[in-house]
Amino acid sequence: MTNQPSWRKPAGIFLILLIISVWAVIVATASPWIGTLPALVQAPVYIVAGIVWILPLKPLLAWMETGRWRR
């Protein structure tokens, strides 16, 4: 292991911020439609939307650390 800084970490941070931003725009765009649903349906939709953006982060974080998409 070298002591040289890796370009993957700043690139990964940028990608994480991009993923969060794009996901927030998608959810905000869908919010008028989601707002027409009953309140008991809205809550699970927003809970799932709040969790789904995390799924692509595991391989991205692995890539940032190892340089490979899978461990």
C-alpha positions as CSV (number, residue, x, y, z in Angstrom):
1,M,0.0,0.0,0.0
2,T,1.4,3.4,-1.0
3,N,1.1,6.7,0.9
4,Q,0.2,8.5,-2.3
5,P,-3.2,10.1,-2.2
6,S,-5.8,8.5,-4.5
7,W,-8.0,10.4,-6.9
8,R,-10.8,7.9,-6.3
9,K,-11.8,9.5,-3.0
10,P,-12.5,13.0,-4.3
11,A,-14.2,11.5,-7.4
12,G,-16.3,9.2,-5.2
13,I,-17.4,12.1,-2.9
14,F,-18.4,14.0,-6.1
15,L,-20.4,11.0,-7.3
16,I,-22.1,10.5,-3.9
17,L,-23.2,14.2,-4.0
18,L,-24.4,13.8,-7.6
19,I,-26.4,10.7,-6.7
20,I,-28.0,12.4,-3.7
21,S,-28.8,15.5,-5.8
22,V,-30.3,13.6,-8.7
23,W,-32.3,11.4,-6.4
24,A,-33.6,14.5,-4.5
25,V,-34.7,16.1,-7.9
26,I,-36.5,12.8,-8.9
27,V,-38.4,12.6,-5.5
28,A,-39.2,16.3,-5.6
29,T,-40.5,16.0,-9.2
30,A,-42.7,13.0,-8.1
31,S,-44.0,14.8,-4.9
32,P,-47.1,16.3,-6.6
33,W,-48.1,12.8,-7.6
34,I,-47.2,11.3,-4.2
35,G,-49.1,14.1,-2.5
36,T,-52.3,12.9,-4.1
37,L,-52.0,9.5,-2.4
38,P,-53.5,8.8,1.1
39,A,-51.3,9.8,4.0
40,L,-50.8,6.1,5.0
41,V,-49.5,5.4,1.6
42,Q,-47.3,8.5,1.4
43,A,-45.3,7.6,4.5
44,P,-44.0,4.2,3.1
45,V,-43.3,5.8,-0.3
46,Y,-41.2,8.5,1.3
47,I,-39.5,6.0,3.6
48,V,-38.6,3.8,0.7
49,A,-37.4,6.8,-1.3
50,G,-35.3,7.8,1.6
51,I,-33.6,4.5,1.7
52,V,-33.2,3.5,-2.0
53,W,-30.6,6.1,-2.7
54,I,-28.2,4.3,-0.4
55,L,-28.1,1.1,-2.5
56,P,-25.6,2.3,-5.1
57,L,-23.3,3.6,-2.4
58,K,-21.9,0.2,-1.2
59,P,-20.1,-0.6,-4.5
60,L,-19.1,3.0,-4.9
61,L,-17.5,3.0,-1.4
62,A,-15.8,-0.3,-2.2
63,W,-14.4,1.3,-5.4
64,M,-13.2,4.3,-3.5
65,E,-11.2,2.1,-1.0
66,T,-9.9,-0.7,-3.2
67,G,-10.2,0.5,-6.9
68,R,-12.5,-2.5,-7.6
69,W,-16.3,-2.4,-7.8
70,R,-16.6,-5.6,-5.8
71,R,-14.6,-6.8,-2.8
